[in-house]
Amino acid sequence: MNADEQRRLLGQFVRSHRERATPDRVVRRRRTPGLRREELAARAGIGVTWCAWIEQGRDISVSPTTLARLAAALALTAAERAYLFELAGRRDPEAPQSPALSEAPEAVAALVAALPHPAYGLDPLWNASCWNQPAADLFADWLGEGCQRNLLRYTFTQPSARALLPDWEQRARRLLAEFRADCARMLNDAALDQLVAQLRSESDLFAHEWDAQTVMAREGGPRSFLHPRQGRLRYAQHTFSPAERPDHKLVVLVPALAV
């Protein structure tokens, strides 16, 4: 979706919810459904012209404070408020900060436990939130007892990751580019800032790639590993996000035939 389309949808969204909002006073023979634009502007504490420009999809920069006032004035639900900020390309100042380690959503945990192949869940900071025994056997130095279970920390700082991943540098670069794509929803997140600062100090490759700001969508595909006991293993990786918690991920490695 390009910027023009996003602004158009934002304007339509605000107008639609303005027209279904309940006025403060009921007036007979009211021609305008819901709130008049002037009433919304007054309720939100913003200028009428500014409100009109938003609804018209003008190329303006709407601040998070203005969006928060609009959300309150329109009595948006939590899902509607999140959608408003998403359309505007802004981070909600009232959105909760990401914890250092998030509990796996119930759907992710249930699927991971039921799958016979290596499977694990990732929280917003890509800490492993759950995993099954096949995954623990494959990633002993990431998911084993006493390990720091952040996927980025494991990949960039553990010597065993270089041995396990035959194309380690390429995989590490792509992993970070995929993680950066997720960071758009975590701007000004203290836990994210702390993780990045630590990894910058511990890995020259991480620091270089973080500054390069490469962004890629997370994709599946073939994955090879050189396991210390089982030798070369080949899988097809599949990644899913649960509808109720799109900031979490389920990653499954399905055994692939040797080629």
N, C-alpha and C positions, 0 to 999 in steps of 0.2 A: 504494500500500500504506500503510495507516494504522499508527500506532505500536503498537497492540495486536497486529496481525497480524505486525509485524516482530519483536516480543518473543516471540511464540509460535513463529515460525520459528527464531529464535535458540535458544530452549530445545530445540526438537526436534532442531536441528542438533547441539548439544552432547551431548544424550543419545544420539543415534544414533551419534556417533563415540566416546562413552564405552563404549557397549555392544559396539563392534567393536574396541576397543583391547586390546592384549595385556597381561595382568596381569604384574606383576614376578615373581610366584611362581605356579606351577601347582599347584592344590589339587584333589584328587579330590572328586567329587560337588559341584562348585561349581554352585549354582543360578543365580547371576547371570551373564549373558553379559558378556564383556569386563571392565571395571573396575567395582567398586562405587563408589558416589558418594563414600564416605569415602576410597577409594583415589585417586580423581581429585583430590579436594580436597587430600590430602596431597602428591600428586605436583606439583600446581600451586602449593602453598603458600598456599591460600586456605581460608576457613572452609567447613565442610560446609553450614551453613545458607545461606551465600552461593551456593554451588554449586547447592543445591536451588532457591533462588529464581530463579536464571538459567534452570534447566531448566523451571521452572513458568511462565515468562514473566511474572514479577512486574514491577511498574512500579518498577524500580530503575535507578540510573545505574552502569553497569559501566565502570570506567576502562580506558584503553588498556593499562596495566600488567597488570591482571587478565586481559584478553583475550590479551595476549602470553603470559602464563603458561599459560593454558588451551591455547593453540595449541601450545606446546611440550610440555605434558603429554600432549596427544592426538596428537602427532607429525603435525600437519596438513601437507599439501603447501602450496606457495606459493599455488596457486589456492584451496584450502580456507581458508587463513589470510585471504586477501583477502576471501573471501565472509563469513567470521566477522566481520571488522571492518565490512564493508558492512552486515550485518544489525544490528550494534550501533550503527551511526551514528557510528563513531569512526575516526580516522586512525591507521593502523599506524605506531608510532614508528620501526620498522625499514624502512619503505617508502623507496625511493630518492627523493632530491630531484629535481625536474624540472631538466634542464640548460637553459642559456640558449637553446640551439637543438638540437632533436632531429632525428635522421636519419629520413627518411620510411620507414615500413614498406615492404617489398618489394612487397606487393600494391598499395598506394596509388601508389607510384612507377611501377609497370608500367601501371596503368590511366591515370594522368595522361598518360604518354607516348603511349599508344595512342589517346586520344580526339582527335577533330578539332575539338572545341569548347573554349572556355576551361575549364581545369580546374587545380586546385591542391590541395596537401595542407597541412594545418595541424597543428602539433605542440601539446602541451598548453597552451602559452602563446600559441597562435595566431600563431606565426611561420610563414611559408611554408616548408615543408620540401622542396617540389618544385612545379614548375609547367611547363606546356607553352608553346609560342610564342604561341598565341592568347591565353592569359592574360597573358603578358608584353606583348603588343600592347595589350590592354585596360587593364591596370594598369601603365602605363609608370613611374609615379613610386612604385610599391610594389615591383614585381618587377624593375625595371630595374637596370642595373649601378650599384653603389655605394649602393644604397638600403638603409635599415634595414627589413627585411622583416617587421616585426610588423604584423598587420592592424589592431590597435587604434591603434597609434602613427600609422600611415598615415591612418586614418579621422579621428582626432581632431586631428591636428597638421599635416597637409599641406594647404595651400590648394587644391591641384589636386584633392583628394578632394571638396571642396565643389563644384567646377565639374563634376566627373564624375558626382556623385550628385545628381540634381534634387531629391530629397527628403532632403538630407543630414542635417539634424538628426534627423528621425524615424528614419532608418536607423542613425545613430550611437547613438541611445538604445537601439534594439532590439538592436543588435550587442553593446553592453555588458551588457544584461540577459541575453542568451544566454551571453555569456562568464562572467558571475557564476554561472550554473547549473553550469558546468564546474568552478568554483573549489572546490566542496564536497570534491572529491577531492585538493585541493592545500593544505589548511589548514597553516599554519606553514611554507609553502614559501618559502625565502629569495628564489628567483628571481621568484616571483609578487609578493612584497612589494616588491622593488626596482622591478619594472615598474609597479606601481600607484603607488608614491611618485613616480616620474618623470613619469607621465602626469598625476597630480594637480597637479604643479607646472607642467605645460606646457599644460593645457587646463582652463578653468573649467567647461566643459560636462561633461567627464569627472569632475571632482571632485564636481560637484553630483549627477550620476547615480550615481556610486559610493556616495555617502553615502545616496542614496535607497534603495539595496539592492533595486531591481527585479530580479526573476528571471523569465526566460521560457525555454521549451524552444526549441531551434534548429529553425526551420521553413524550408521552401523557399517557392516561390511566384514570382510575377512580379518581375522586377528590370529597371529602366530605367537607362540611362547616357547622358550627353551627351558623346560622344567628341569630342576636338578636331579630328579629321580625318574620322571616319566619321559624325558626327552622332548622332542618337538611335538607340540600340540597345536592343532588348528581348529578354530571356531569361527562361527558367524555371529557377530555381535548385533543385538537388537536392543534399542532403548525406548522406553515408554514413560509418559508422565501421567499420573492419575488425574482425572477431571477435577476432583475435589481439592487437590493440592498440586497444581502445575509446577510449583517450585521444587518439587521432589522428583526423583527419577528411579525407575526400575531398569536395571541393566541385566541382560541375560546373554550367556555365551552358549550357543548350541554347537555341539561337535560337528565338524565339517569333514568331508572325505578328503584324503590326501590327494594332492595333484602333482 
